[in-house]
Amino acid sequence: MQATEQQPAKAAGTITLGDMTVNRMSYGAMRLTGDGIWGPPKDHDEAIRVLKRCLDLGINFIDTADSYGPYVSEELIAEALYPYPTGLVIGTKGALLRTGPNQWPVDGSRKHLEEALNGSLKRLKLNQIDLYQLHRFDTQVPTDEYLGFLKEAQEAGKIRHIGLSEVSIDQIEEAKKYFEVVSVQNMYNFGEQKWNDVLKYCEQNNIAFIPWFPLNAGNVSAEEAIKKVAARHDATDYQIALAWLLAASPVMLPIAGTSSVKHLEENVQAATIKLTDEDFQDMPLPK
């Protein structure tokens, strides 16, 4: 049996995050928490099984944030996977507060970011975060306050590499005055491509593009196209949405999130699906 059959995530190929190399099919740990991304999971043991199964399937990049739970996602990752195997990269984020289910106020103040970073280090049982991502730019705080803090934290050794989330090209350029940007995490899927300019910028600058919300069920025409291609491959809609993302750009790093081992196994199989010219007529690649 080939390695990609045992570990299908490897079929997606690899990508670099600074000096780290990971498989392009990865896992987003937001959905491990309770409803509204609030509180503990309904099934704690299944959440632990999902995280352990990620490694079996060849996933070696896990995306999380201190705000998922809050704190719950990071705590589960440490419980399930610590001590971490060599080669596993954990990315987390800071700059959002949690005031209740589905509530995400932004706080980019130095005080909050310092508390968030130190809390993530403690919960994940790490001395250094492999990839620390600024969850949002804060329009109420001077950019020098939070970008400067991230630079200082990196120089102090608490952060290995830095990424950004939900940003424009101008914001990436602003951040690059302070540190190397190795990843950008923006909402992106076949039915929602408003960040195509950022995707192209990432391609030109060797920055990993991490798309969140890979399946936009609100776009009816996109959903119909996905269903048509899924039927052709005897695949799930989610598998086709992920396969399209992988085909859309060599810098794409999808984070398929789920709280179910069964769905995790299904999702990762997307890395083995090869879309055809006929499929791309139904689901055109970004221009």
Residue pairs with C-beta under 8 A, 6 or more apart in sequence:
3 10
3 58
4 10
4 11
4 58
4 271
4 272
6 58
7 56
7 57
7 58
8 25
8 57
8 58
8 268
8 269
8 271
8 272
9 23
9 25
9 26
9 57
9 58
9 59
9 60
9 268
9 271
10 23
10 58
10 271
11 25
11 271
11 272
12 23
12 24
12 25
12 246
12 271
13 23
13 24
13 250
14 21
14 22
14 23
14 24
15 21
15 22
15 24
15 208
15 250
15 251
15 253
16 22
16 206
16 208
17 61
17 89
17 91
17 130
17 131
17 161
17 163
17 182
17 183
17 208
18 160
18 161
18 180
18 182
19 161
20 89
20 130
20 131
20 160
20 161
22 60
22 61
22 89
22 253
23 58
23 59
23 60
23 61
23 271
24 246
24 252
24 253
24 254
24 271
25 58
25 59
25 242
25 246
25 254
25 256
25 268
25 270
25 271
26 59
26 60
26 61
26 62
26 63
26 210
26 253
26 254
26 255
26 256
27 54
27 59
27 61
27 62
27 63
27 255
27 256
27 257
27 264
28 62
28 63
28 64
28 212
28 255
28 256
28 257
29 51
29 62
29 63
29 64
29 68
29 73
29 76
29 77
29 257
30 37
30 63
30 64
30 65
30 68
30 73
30 257
31 37
31 257
31 258
31 259
32 41
32 47
32 50
32 51
32 68
32 72
32 73
32 76
32 259
33 39
33 40
33 41
33 68
33 69
33 72
33 73
34 40
34 41
34 42
34 69
34 72
34 101
35 101
36 100
36 101
36 102
37 67
37 68
37 69
37 101
37 102
38 69
38 98
38 100
38 101
38 102
39 69
39 72
39 101
40 69
40 72
41 47
41 72
41 76
41 259
42 259
43 259
44 76
46 259
46 260
46 261
47 76
47 80
47 259
48 76
48 79
48 80
49 261
50 258
50 259
50 260
50 261
50 264
51 62
51 76
51 77
51 80
51 81
52 80
52 81
53 261
53 264
53 265
54 62
54 264
55 81
55 85
55 88
57 264
57 265
57 268
58 268
59 268
60 87
60 88
60 89
61 88
61 89
61 90
61 91
61 253
61 255
62 77
62 88
62 89
62 90
62 91
63 91
63 92
63 185
63 210
63 255
64 73
64 74
64 77
64 90
64 91
64 92
64 93
65 73
65 74
65 92
65 93
65 94
65 96
65 133
65 135
66 74
66 92
66 93
66 94
66 116
66 119
66 120
66 123
67 93
67 94
67 96
67 97
67 98
67 104
67 135
68 74
69 75
69 98
70 98
71 119
71 123
74 92
74 120
74 123
74 124
75 123
77 90
77 124
78 123
78 124
78 125
81 88
82 124
82 125
84 90
89 130
89 131
90 124
90 126
90 129
90 130
90 131
91 129
91 130
91 131
91 132
91 133
91 163
91 183
92 120
92 124
92 129
92 131
92 132
92 133
93 132
93 133
93 134
93 135
93 165
93 185
94 112
94 113
94 116
94 117
94 120
94 132
94 133
94 134
94 135
95 106
95 107
95 108
95 112
95 113
95 116
95 134
95 135
95 136
95 138
95 146
96 104
96 105
96 106
96 107
96 135
96 136
97 104
97 105
97 106
97 107
97 112
98 104
99 105
106 135
106 136
106 138
106 139
106 140
107 138
107 141
108 134
108 136
108 137
108 138
108 140
108 141
108 145
108 146
109 138
109 141
109 145
109 146
110 145
110 146
110 149
113 146
113 149
113 150
114 149
114 153
117 129
117 132
117 153
117 158
117 159
118 158
120 126
120 129
120 132
121 127
121 128
121 129
121 158
127 157
127 158
128 157
128 158
128 159
128 160
129 158
129 159
129 160
130 160
130 161
131 160
131 161
131 162
131 163
131 182
131 183
132 150
132 153
132 158
132 159
132 160
132 161
132 162
132 163
133 162
133 163
133 164
133 165
133 183
133 185
134 146
134 147
134 150
134 162
134 163
134 164
134 165
134 175
135 165
135 166
136 165
136 166
137 143
137 146
137 164
137 166
137 167
137 171
138 146
143 174
147 174
147 175
147 177
147 178
147 179
148 178
150 159
150 162
150 178
150 179
151 178
151 179
153 159
154 160
154 161
154 162
154 179
161 180
161 182
161 183
162 175
162 179
162 180
162 181
162 182
163 181
163 182
163 183
163 184
163 185
163 208
163 210
164 171
164 172
164 175
164 181
164 183
164 184
164 185
165 184
165 185
165 186
166 185
166 186
166 187
167 175
167 184
167 186
167 198
168 198
169 197
169 198
169 201
172 181
172 184
172 198
172 201
172 207
175 181
181 207
182 207
182 208
183 207
183 208
183 209
183 210
183 253
184 198
184 202
184 207
184 208
184 209
184 210
185 209
185 210
185 211
185 212
186 195
186 198
186 209
186 210
186 211
186 212
187 195
187 211
187 212
187 213
188 195
188 199
188 209
188 211
188 212
188 213
188 214
188 245
189 211
189 213
189 214
189 215
189 216
189 222
189 241
189 245
190 216
190 222
190 225
190 226
190 241
190 244
190 245
190 283
191 215
191 216
191 218
191 219
191 221
191 222
191 223
192 213
192 216
192 219
193 286
196 286
196 287
198 209
199 209
199 248
199 249
199 251
199 252
199 286
200 286
201 207
202 208
202 209
202 249
202 251
203 209
203 249
203 250
203 251
206 251
207 251
208 251
208 253
209 249
209 251
209 252
209 253
210 253
210 254
210 255
211 245
211 252
211 253
211 254
211 255
212 255
214 238
214 241
214 242
214 245
214 254
214 255
214 256
215 226
215 237
215 238
215 241
216 222
216 223
217 223
223 237
225 282
225 283
226 237
226 240
226 241
226 244
226 283
227 237
228 282
229 235
229 240
229 244
229 275
229 279
229 282
229 283
230 236
230 237
230 239
230 240
232 278
232 279
233 239
233 240
233 273
233 279
235 243
235 269
235 270
235 273
236 266
238 256
238 263
238 266
238 267
238 270
239 266
239 267
239 269
239 270
239 273
240 270
240 273
240 275
240 283
241 270
242 254
242 256
242 267
242 270
242 271
243 270
243 271
243 273
243 274
243 275
244 275
244 283
244 285
245 252
245 254
246 252
246 254
246 270
246 271
247 275
247 280
247 285
248 285
248 286
249 286
254 270
256 264
256 267
256 268
256 270
258 264
258 267
275 283
